[in-house]
Amino acid sequence: MYEFTEWKIIGSDRVSAIGLGTYGIRNYEKAFEAFTYALTHGVNLVDTAEMYDTGRAEEFVGRVVKAVGRDGVFITTKMLPNRLEDRESIVKAAEEALRRLGVSYVDLYLIHWPNERLPISVQVRNFEVLAERGLTRYIGVSNFEPAMLREAIESTGRHEIVVNQVHYSVINRHYVEKELLPFCIERKITLQAYTPLERGSVVINSAVKKMAEKYGKTPVQVALNYLISHSNVVAIPKAENMVHVKEILGSIGWWMRVEDLEYLRKYA
């Protein structure tokens, strides 16, 4: 279940075990400096969505990509589920997102969460049009439970589901590690962990603080290192300033001992 590598696989691409999230950014100018720094210091994955700040987050990612170069960034964005009822709506929404991003394609497009009005099989078959049209290289899902994920996998035609993005952290882990992650590992699907720092709550967790003291790291670095020590897991914390980005970068390049990972699983 553990995998000590700074790089993970999405499809046939190698991506950094830590990506950068864009939900809830308040100061885009400070974030721009932080993102461009991270993307030139070992990070190559950026996550966004059309619903984040009503498209402004995608526009922000477009500015960053223009500054650092398209080839060095693996772009993930997500589509609202109400778009999934027909292929024309899906293509139109994707083309609008690509205009905001300033690119001709994204690397990964996710269904942001399931559309409760449509069978999973219909949603996924409709969504595949994005890969068929060359608007994305890979497709995936977000917030899909194991049964939904299984149905999504079984519903695809030519394009595989390569990612499921879910809420996962060292202090919100039981369901994911018991039910979802083993299935993702079995099916070679990457699990992207959003809200991995629980909006700062990991910092006050006593077990996380204990490991931070032991390794001479911050609680944020321990919390992220715990996640990326698991097979098939990529963490995507939000980053908004240089101090935070440099702290995030300090979560890679070292590893906790297995017994300490097990300690966190038991006590965090």
Disulfide bonds with the S-S distance in Angstrom:
none
